[in-house]
Amino acid sequence: MAKEPKGYVYKITNQINGHWYIGSHNGKRSNYMGSGKILKLAIKKHGIENFTKEILFYSKNFQSDETKILTDLDAANDPNSYNIINTGEGGMLGLKHSEENKQKWRENWTGE
């Protein structure tokens, strides 16, 4: 018997400015809207009603699939992306943030 996928890769899009976030989730909470810091700031600023979530695909290896997509897109360096690192493994302890990512945070927090 084939094993059911245990998670999925998704895309959240800001309907106001077109900015996006790629993430993955284990599928246990259907209303899950991502854990990215910049994404959370943007949702707080623009309101969750202005964001749509699209499940791209289900996968047993959802975190590594997310990493491949983020790396292929170089999402961390795309000005329209809310992703600040190109990995689906999570965790930012000890990560040095680039000036570009710090600027993304400022822009999304202050709107400037």
C-alpha positions in Angstrom: 0.0 0.0 0.0 1.3 3.4 -1.0 2.1 5.8 1.9 0.0 9.0 2.0 2.0 12.2 1.7 2.4 13.7 5.1 2.6 17.4 4.1 2.4 19.9 1.4 4.1 22.9 -0.3 2.1 26.1 -0.5 2.2 29.6 -1.8 0.7 32.6 -0.1 0.1 35.7 -2.2 -0.6 39.3 -1.0 -3.5 40.4 -3.2 -2.7 44.1 -2.7 0.9 44.1 -3.9 1.5 40.6 -5.4 4.3 39.7 -2.9 4.4 36.0 -2.1 5.7 33.4 0.3 6.5 29.8 -0.4 6.3 27.4 2.6 5.6 23.8 3.6 3.4 22.3 6.3 2.7 19.0 7.8 -1.0 19.4 7.0 -2.3 19.2 10.6 -3.9 22.6 10.6 -5.9 23.5 7.5 -5.9 27.3 8.4 -2.1 27.5 8.7 -0.8 30.7 7.0 3.0 30.3 7.3 5.6 31.1 9.9 7.8 33.5 8.1 8.6 36.7 10.1 8.2 39.0 7.2 5.0 37.3 6.1 3.5 37.7 9.6 4.4 41.4 9.6 2.8 41.8 6.2 -0.4 40.0 7.3 -0.6 42.2 10.4 -0.1 45.3 8.2 -2.5 44.4 5.3 -5.0 42.1 7.0 -5.3 38.4 6.5 -8.3 38.9 4.2 -5.9 40.3 1.6 -3.9 37.1 1.4 -4.7 33.9 -0.5 -3.2 30.4 0.1 -2.7 27.9 -2.7 -1.5 24.4 -2.1 1.0 23.7 -4.8 1.3 19.9 -4.2 1.4 17.2 -1.5 4.6 15.4 -0.7 6.3 13.0 1.8 9.4 15.2 1.5 7.6 18.6 1.7 10.5 20.4 3.5 13.1 19.4 1.0 10.7 20.1 -1.9 10.2 23.6 -0.5 13.9 24.1 -0.2 14.4 23.1 -3.9 11.7 25.6 -5.0 13.1 28.4 -2.8 16.6 27.7 -4.1 15.6 27.5 -7.7 13.7 30.8 -7.4 16.4 32.4 -5.1 13.4 33.6 -3.1 15.5 35.1 -0.3 16.9 37.7 -2.8 13.7 38.3 -4.7 12.2 41.7 -3.7 8.7 40.3 -4.2 9.2 37.4 -1.8 8.5 37.3 1.9 11.0 34.4 2.3 14.2 35.5 3.9 16.1 32.2 3.6 16.1 29.6 0.8 15.3 26.6 3.0 12.3 24.7 4.2 14.0 23.3 7.2 13.2 26.3 9.4 15.2 27.6 12.3 17.2 30.8 12.2 19.4 30.5 15.2 22.8 31.9 14.5 21.8 33.1 11.0 23.4 36.3 9.9 20.9 38.5 8.1 21.9 40.3 5.0 21.3 44.0 4.6 18.8 43.2 1.9 16.7 41.0 4.2 16.9 43.6 7.0 15.6 46.2 4.4 12.7 43.8 3.5 11.7 43.7 7.2 11.8 47.5 7.5 9.7 47.9 4.4 7.1 45.4 5.4 6.9 46.7 8.9 6.9 50.4 8.2 5.6 50.5 4.7 8.6 52.7 3.7 
